């Protein structure tokens, strides 16, 4: 049972770290490529979007590649 918990927590930690790294890239560079209105947004708006970006990073990554500007 401990092995299963360790594996689960390792996968969860990997997901969070990848989300954190992707979130930093997406908030500062990638969001403007997907949504042109993000160019004019203030940093506080980007900061508010950061937690959601961490959680939903696989979907945003697909959206970023589909935009053709990644």
Jmol script that loads the backbone (N, CA, C; Angstrom):
load data "model"
ATOM      1  N   UNK A   1       0.819  -1.203   0.000  1.00  0.00           N
ATOM      2  CA  UNK A   1       0.000   0.000   0.000  1.00  0.00           C
ATOM      3  C   UNK A   1       0.861   1.264   0.000  1.00  0.00           C
ATOM      4  N   UNK A   2       1.972   1.195   0.726  1.00  0.00           N
ATOM      5  CA  UNK A   2       2.854   2.362   0.768  1.00  0.00           C
ATOM      6  C   UNK A   2       3.438   2.665  -0.607  1.00  0.00           C
ATOM      7  N   UNK A   3       3.701   1.631  -1.361  1.00  0.00           N
ATOM      8  CA  UNK A   3       4.237   1.825  -2.702  1.00  0.00           C
ATOM      9  C   UNK A   3       3.223   2.536  -3.596  1.00  0.00           C
ATOM     10  N   UNK A   4       1.978   2.151  -3.485  1.00  0.00           N
ATOM     11  CA  UNK A   4       0.939   2.797  -4.290  1.00  0.00           C
ATOM     12  C   UNK A   4       0.789   4.268  -3.914  1.00  0.00           C
ATOM     13  N   UNK A   5       0.858   4.565  -2.636  1.00  0.00           N
ATOM     14  CA  UNK A   5       0.764   5.957  -2.180  1.00  0.00           C
ATOM     15  C   UNK A   5       1.968   6.754  -2.659  1.00  0.00           C
ATOM     16  N   UNK A   6       3.147   6.162  -2.592  1.00  0.00           N
ATOM     17  CA  UNK A   6       4.358   6.832  -3.054  1.00  0.00           C
ATOM     18  C   UNK A   6       4.289   7.125  -4.550  1.00  0.00           C
ATOM     19  N   UNK A   7       3.820   6.151  -5.323  1.00  0.00           N
ATOM     20  CA  UNK A   7       3.692   6.353  -6.768  1.00  0.00           C
ATOM     21  C   UNK A   7       2.678   7.448  -7.061  1.00  0.00           C
ATOM     22  N   UNK A   8       1.536   7.411  -6.383  1.00  0.00           N
ATOM     23  CA  UNK A   8       0.500   8.426  -6.586  1.00  0.00           C
ATOM     24  C   UNK A   8       1.012   9.821  -6.253  1.00  0.00           C
ATOM     25  N   UNK A   9       1.703   9.954  -5.128  1.00  0.00           N
ATOM     26  CA  UNK A   9       2.230  11.262  -4.739  1.00  0.00           C
ATOM     27  C   UNK A   9       3.335  11.737  -5.677  1.00  0.00           C
ATOM     28  N   UNK A  10       4.111  10.811  -6.213  1.00  0.00           N
ATOM     29  CA  UNK A  10       5.148  11.181  -7.175  1.00  0.00           C
ATOM     30  C   UNK A  10       4.525  11.696  -8.468  1.00  0.00           C
ATOM     31  N   UNK A  11       3.472  11.032  -8.932  1.00  0.00           N
ATOM     32  CA  UNK A  11       2.778  11.481 -10.141  1.00  0.00           C
ATOM     33  C   UNK A  11       2.134  12.838  -9.904  1.00  0.00           C
ATOM     34  N   UNK A  12       1.544  13.021  -8.734  1.00  0.00           N
ATOM     35  CA  UNK A  12       0.923  14.302  -8.392  1.00  0.00           C
ATOM     36  C   UNK A  12       1.958  15.424  -8.319  1.00  0.00           C
ATOM     37  N   UNK A  13       3.111  15.132  -7.745  1.00  0.00           N
ATOM     38  CA  UNK A  13       4.178  16.131  -7.665  1.00  0.00           C
ATOM     39  C   UNK A  13       4.700  16.480  -9.061  1.00  0.00           C
ATOM     40  N   UNK A  14       4.850  15.475  -9.924  1.00  0.00           N
ATOM     41  CA  UNK A  14       5.296  15.718 -11.295  1.00  0.00           C
ATOM     42  C   UNK A  14       4.293  16.602 -12.035  1.00  0.00           C
ATOM     43  N   UNK A  15       2.999  16.304 -11.876  1.00  0.00           N
ATOM     44  CA  UNK A  15       1.941  17.082 -12.518  1.00  0.00           C
ATOM     45  C   UNK A  15       1.999  18.535 -12.037  1.00  0.00           C
ATOM     46  N   UNK A  16       2.194  18.740 -10.738  1.00  0.00           N
ATOM     47  CA  UNK A  16       2.253  20.089 -10.192  1.00  0.00           C
ATOM     48  C   UNK A  16       3.484  20.843 -10.687  1.00  0.00           C
ATOM     49  N   UNK A  17       4.627  20.202 -10.710  1.00  0.00           N
ATOM     50  CA  UNK A  17       5.857  20.871 -11.166  1.00  0.00           C
ATOM     51  C   UNK A  17       5.761  21.228 -12.645  1.00  0.00           C
ATOM     52  N   UNK A  18       5.237  20.311 -13.449  1.00  0.00           N
ATOM     53  CA  UNK A  18       5.064  20.619 -14.868  1.00  0.00           C
ATOM     54  C   UNK A  18       4.062  21.763 -15.048  1.00  0.00           C
ATOM     55  N   UNK A  19       3.011  21.765 -14.247  1.00  0.00           N
ATOM     56  CA  UNK A  19       2.039  22.846 -14.304  1.00  0.00           C
ATOM     57  C   UNK A  19       2.641  24.169 -13.894  1.00  0.00           C
ATOM     58  N   UNK A  20       3.492  24.143 -12.901  1.00  0.00           N
ATOM     59  CA  UNK A  20       4.156  25.362 -12.446  1.00  0.00           C
ATOM     60  C   UNK A  20       5.064  25.926 -13.528  1.00  0.00           C
ATOM     61  N   UNK A  21       5.860  25.074 -14.146  1.00  0.00           N
ATOM     62  CA  UNK A  21       6.761  25.531 -15.207  1.00  0.00           C
ATOM     63  C   UNK A  21       5.988  26.009 -16.431  1.00  0.00           C
ATOM     64  N   UNK A  22       4.986  25.233 -16.831  1.00  0.00           N
ATOM     65  CA  UNK A  22       4.183  25.652 -17.975  1.00  0.00           C
ATOM     66  C   UNK A  22       3.410  26.928 -17.652  1.00  0.00           C
ATOM     67  N   UNK A  23       2.926  27.046 -16.426  1.00  0.00           N
ATOM     68  CA  UNK A  23       2.172  28.228 -16.030  1.00  0.00           C
ATOM     69  C   UNK A  23       2.992  29.497 -16.134  1.00  0.00           C
ATOM     70  N   UNK A  24       4.238  29.434 -15.723  1.00  0.00           N
ATOM     71  CA  UNK A  24       5.110  30.607 -15.832  1.00  0.00           C
ATOM     72  C   UNK A  24       5.298  31.013 -17.293  1.00  0.00           C
ATOM     73  N   UNK A  25       5.521  30.019 -18.150  1.00  0.00           N
ATOM     74  CA  UNK A  25       5.673  30.319 -19.574  1.00  0.00           C
ATOM     75  C   UNK A  25       4.369  30.860 -20.151  1.00  0.00           C
ATOM     76  N   UNK A  26       3.266  30.184 -19.847  1.00  0.00           N
ATOM     77  CA  UNK A  26       1.996  30.533 -20.466  1.00  0.00           C
ATOM     78  C   UNK A  26       1.511  31.912 -20.033  1.00  0.00           C
ATOM     79  N   UNK A  27       1.638  32.226 -18.767  1.00  0.00           N
ATOM     80  CA  UNK A  27       1.126  33.507 -18.268  1.00  0.00           C
ATOM     81  C   UNK A  27       1.888  34.676 -18.885  1.00  0.00           C
ATOM     82  N   UNK A  28       3.194  34.549 -19.016  1.00  0.00           N
ATOM     83  CA  UNK A  28       3.978  35.683 -19.507  1.00  0.00           C
ATOM     84  C   UNK A  28       4.144  35.723 -21.028  1.00  0.00           C
ATOM     85  N   UNK A  29       4.134  34.578 -21.693  1.00  0.00           N
ATOM     86  CA  UNK A  29       4.371  34.569 -23.138  1.00  0.00           C
ATOM     87  C   UNK A  29       3.256  33.911 -23.945  1.00  0.00           C
ATOM     88  N   UNK A  30       2.768  32.784 -23.500  1.00  0.00           N
ATOM     89  CA  UNK A  30       1.849  31.999 -24.305  1.00  0.00           C
ATOM     90  C   UNK A  30       0.422  32.498 -24.340  1.00  0.00           C
ATOM     91  N   UNK A  31      -0.042  33.125 -23.275  1.00  0.00           N
ATOM     92  CA  UNK A  31      -1.444  33.552 -23.212  1.00  0.00           C
ATOM     93  C   UNK A  31      -1.757  34.579 -24.294  1.00  0.00           C
ATOM     94  N   UNK A  32      -0.829  35.432 -24.588  1.00  0.00           N
ATOM     95  CA  UNK A  32      -1.052  36.445 -25.633  1.00  0.00           C
ATOM     96  C   UNK A  32      -1.124  35.807 -27.017  1.00  0.00           C
ATOM     97  N   UNK A  33      -0.510  34.647 -27.182  1.00  0.00           N
ATOM     98  CA  UNK A  33      -0.580  33.956 -28.465  1.00  0.00           C
ATOM     99  C   UNK A  33      -1.944  33.298 -28.669  1.00  0.00           C
ATOM    100  N   UNK A  34      -2.550  32.846 -27.576  1.00  0.00           N
ATOM    101  CA  UNK A  34      -3.853  32.195 -27.653  1.00  0.00           C
ATOM    102  C   UNK A  34      -4.976  33.222 -27.665  1.00  0.00           C
ATOM    103  N   UNK A  35      -4.850  34.235 -26.818  1.00  0.00           N
ATOM    104  CA  UNK A  35      -5.884  35.271 -26.701  1.00  0.00           C
ATOM    105  C   UNK A  35      -5.235  36.637 -26.872  1.00  0.00           C
ATOM    106  N   UNK A  36      -5.504  37.337 -27.975  1.00  0.00           N
ATOM    107  CA  UNK A  36      -4.863  38.633 -28.220  1.00  0.00           C
ATOM    108  C   UNK A  36      -5.189  39.691 -27.167  1.00  0.00           C
ATOM    109  N   UNK A  37      -6.288  39.559 -26.457  1.00  0.00           N
ATOM    110  CA  UNK A  37      -6.631  40.540 -25.424  1.00  0.00           C
ATOM    111  C   UNK A  37      -5.709  40.471 -24.208  1.00  0.00           C
ATOM    112  N   UNK A  38      -4.985  39.385 -24.072  1.00  0.00           N
ATOM    113  CA  UNK A  38      -4.057  39.258 -22.945  1.00  0.00           C
ATOM    114  C   UNK A  38      -2.852  40.193 -23.080  1.00  0.00           C
ATOM    115  N   UNK A  39      -2.600  40.694 -24.277  1.00  0.00           N
ATOM    116  CA  UNK A  39      -1.492  41.635 -24.467  1.00  0.00           C
ATOM    117  C   UNK A  39      -1.711  42.903 -23.659  1.00  0.00           C
ATOM    118  N   UNK A  40      -2.964  43.321 -23.535  1.00  0.00           N
ATOM    119  CA  UNK A  40      -3.278  44.557 -22.837  1.00  0.00           C
ATOM    120  C   UNK A  40      -3.605  44.357 -21.365  1.00  0.00           C
ATOM    121  N   UNK A  41      -3.570  43.124 -20.882  1.00  0.00           N
ATOM    122  CA  UNK A  41      -3.959  42.874 -19.491  1.00  0.00           C
ATOM    123  C   UNK A  41      -2.846  43.271 -18.532  1.00  0.00           C
ATOM    124  N   UNK A  42      -3.244  43.575 -17.319  1.00  0.00           N
ATOM    125  CA  UNK A  42      -2.275  43.958 -16.295  1.00  0.00           C
ATOM    126  C   UNK A  42      -1.715  42.707 -15.637  1.00  0.00           C
ATOM    127  N   UNK A  43      -0.638  42.884 -14.906  1.00  0.00           N
ATOM    128  CA  UNK A  43       0.024  41.754 -14.263  1.00  0.00           C
ATOM    129  C   UNK A  43      -0.845  41.118 -13.181  1.00  0.00           C
ATOM    130  N   UNK A  44      -1.713  41.878 -12.543  1.00  0.00           N
ATOM    131  CA  UNK A  44      -2.565  41.314 -11.501  1.00  0.00           C
ATOM    132  C   UNK A  44      -3.554  40.320 -12.104  1.00  0.00           C
ATOM    133  N   UNK A  45      -4.009  40.567 -13.324  1.00  0.00           N
ATOM    134  CA  UNK A  45      -4.902  39.633 -14.003  1.00  0.00           C
ATOM    135  C   UNK A  45      -4.148  38.338 -14.298  1.00  0.00           C
ATOM    136  N   UNK A  46      -2.944  38.468 -14.752  1.00  0.00           N
ATOM    137  CA  UNK A  46      -2.129  37.284 -15.034  1.00  0.00           C
ATOM    138  C   UNK A  46      -1.852  36.500 -13.758  1.00  0.00           C
ATOM    139  N   UNK A  47      -1.632  37.200 -12.660  1.00  0.00           N
ATOM    140  CA  UNK A  47      -1.406  36.539 -11.374  1.00  0.00           C
ATOM    141  C   UNK A  47      -2.650  35.780 -10.919  1.00  0.00           C
ATOM    142  N   UNK A  48      -3.809  36.337 -11.174  1.00  0.00           N
ATOM    143  CA  UNK A  48      -5.052  35.658 -10.807  1.00  0.00           C
ATOM    144  C   UNK A  48      -5.303  34.420 -11.663  1.00  0.00           C
ATOM    145  N   UNK A  49      -4.841  34.420 -12.890  1.00  0.00           N
ATOM    146  CA  UNK A  49      -5.018  33.275 -13.775  1.00  0.00           C
ATOM    147  C   UNK A  49      -3.990  32.165 -13.532  1.00  0.00           C
ATOM    148  N   UNK A  50      -2.948  32.470 -12.821  1.00  0.00           N
ATOM    149  CA  UNK A  50      -1.842  31.528 -12.622  1.00  0.00           C
ATOM    150  C   UNK A  50      -2.267  30.214 -11.948  1.00  0.00           C
ATOM    151  N   UNK A  51      -3.037  30.214 -10.855  1.00  0.00           N
ATOM    152  CA  UNK A  51      -3.420  28.930 -10.240  1.00  0.00           C
ATOM    153  C   UNK A  51      -4.247  28.049 -11.173  1.00  0.00           C
ATOM    154  N   UNK A  52      -5.143  28.643 -11.925  1.00  0.00           N
ATOM    155  CA  UNK A  52      -5.930  27.869 -12.879  1.00  0.00           C
ATOM    156  C   UNK A  52      -5.078  27.305 -13.996  1.00  0.00           C
ATOM    157  N   UNK A  53      -4.045  28.022 -14.363  1.00  0.00           N
ATOM    158  CA  UNK A  53      -3.128  27.555 -15.395  1.00  0.00           C
ATOM    159  C   UNK A  53      -2.342  26.337 -14.904  1.00  0.00           C
ATOM    160  N   UNK A  54      -1.963  26.345 -13.637  1.00  0.00           N
ATOM    161  CA  UNK A  54      -1.228  25.218 -13.069  1.00  0.00           C
ATOM    162  C   UNK A  54      -2.080  23.953 -13.110  1.00  0.00           C
ATOM    163  N   UNK A  55      -3.355  24.083 -12.799  1.00  0.00           N
ATOM    164  CA  UNK A  55      -4.236  22.920 -12.730  1.00  0.00           C
ATOM    165  C   UNK A  55      -4.604  22.399 -14.115  1.00  0.00           C
ATOM    166  N   UNK A  56      -4.836  23.298 -15.057  1.00  0.00           N
ATOM    167  CA  UNK A  56      -5.336  22.891 -16.377  1.00  0.00           C
ATOM    168  C   UNK A  56      -4.270  22.942 -17.456  1.00  0.00           C
ATOM    169  N   UNK A  57      -3.014  22.776 -17.098  1.00  0.00           N
ATOM    170  CA  UNK A  57      -1.943  22.954 -18.070  1.00  0.00           C
ATOM    171  C   UNK A  57      -1.998  21.997 -19.258  1.00  0.00           C
ATOM    172  N   UNK A  58      -2.441  20.744 -19.130  1.00  0.00           N
ATOM    173  CA  UNK A  58      -2.474  19.908 -20.345  1.00  0.00           C
ATOM    174  C   UNK A  58      -3.439  20.448 -21.410  1.00  0.00           C
ATOM    175  N   UNK A  59      -4.587  20.958 -20.986  1.00  0.00           N
ATOM    176  CA  UNK A  59      -5.560  21.506 -21.926  1.00  0.00           C
ATOM    177  C   UNK A  59      -5.041  22.791 -22.574  1.00  0.00           C
ATOM    178  N   UNK A  60      -4.373  23.617 -21.781  1.00  0.00           N
ATOM    179  CA  UNK A  60      -3.828  24.859 -22.319  1.00  0.00           C
ATOM    180  C   UNK A  60      -2.653  24.587 -23.256  1.00  0.00           C
ATOM    181  N   UNK A  61      -1.897  23.539 -22.978  1.00  0.00           N
ATOM    182  CA  UNK A  61      -0.801  23.179 -23.857  1.00  0.00           C
ATOM    183  C   UNK A  61      -1.322  22.759 -25.226  1.00  0.00           C
ATOM    184  N   UNK A  62      -2.389  21.973 -25.241  1.00  0.00           N
ATOM    185  CA  UNK A  62      -3.008  21.577 -26.507  1.00  0.00           C
ATOM    186  C   UNK A  62      -3.536  22.800 -27.246  1.00  0.00           C
ATOM    187  N   UNK A  63      -4.176  23.708 -26.511  1.00  0.00           N
ATOM    188  CA  UNK A  63      -4.714  24.919 -27.123  1.00  0.00           C
ATOM    189  C   UNK A  63      -3.595  25.791 -27.691  1.00  0.00           C
ATOM    190  N   UNK A  64      -2.479  25.852 -26.991  1.00  0.00           N
ATOM    191  CA  UNK A  64      -1.337  26.637 -27.460  1.00  0.00           C
ATOM    192  C   UNK A  64      -0.762  26.047 -28.746  1.00  0.00           C
ATOM    193  N   UNK A  65      -0.666  24.729 -28.838  1.00  0.00           N
ATOM    194  CA  UNK A  65      -0.161  24.099 -30.057  1.00  0.00           C
ATOM    195  C   UNK A  65      -1.152  24.225 -31.206  1.00  0.00           C
ATOM    196  N   UNK A  66      -2.441  24.188 -30.902  1.00  0.00           N
ATOM    197  CA  UNK A  66      -3.441  24.333 -31.953  1.00  0.00           C
ATOM    198  C   UNK A  66      -3.473  25.762 -32.505  1.00  0.00           C
ATOM    199  N   UNK A  67      -3.044  26.731 -31.705  1.00  0.00           N
ATOM    200  CA  UNK A  67      -3.013  28.101 -32.197  1.00  0.00           C
ATOM    201  C   UNK A  67      -1.934  28.284 -33.259  1.00  0.00           C
ATOM    202  N   UNK A  68      -0.967  27.364 -33.292  1.00  0.00           N
ATOM    203  CA  UNK A  68       0.064  27.381 -34.332  1.00  0.00           C
ATOM    204  C   UNK A  68       1.186  28.361 -34.082  1.00  0.00           C
ATOM    205  N   UNK A  69       1.236  28.935 -32.885  1.00  0.00           N
ATOM    206  CA  UNK A  69       2.283  29.910 -32.610  1.00  0.00           C
ATOM    207  C   UNK A  69       3.180  29.494 -31.462  1.00  0.00           C
ATOM    208  N   UNK A  70       3.143  28.250 -31.071  1.00  0.00           N
ATOM    209  CA  UNK A  70       3.960  27.781 -29.954  1.00  0.00           C
ATOM    210  C   UNK A  70       5.385  27.731 -30.396  1.00  0.00           C
TER     211      UNK A  70
END
end "model"
wireframe off; spacefill off
backbone 0.3
color backbone group
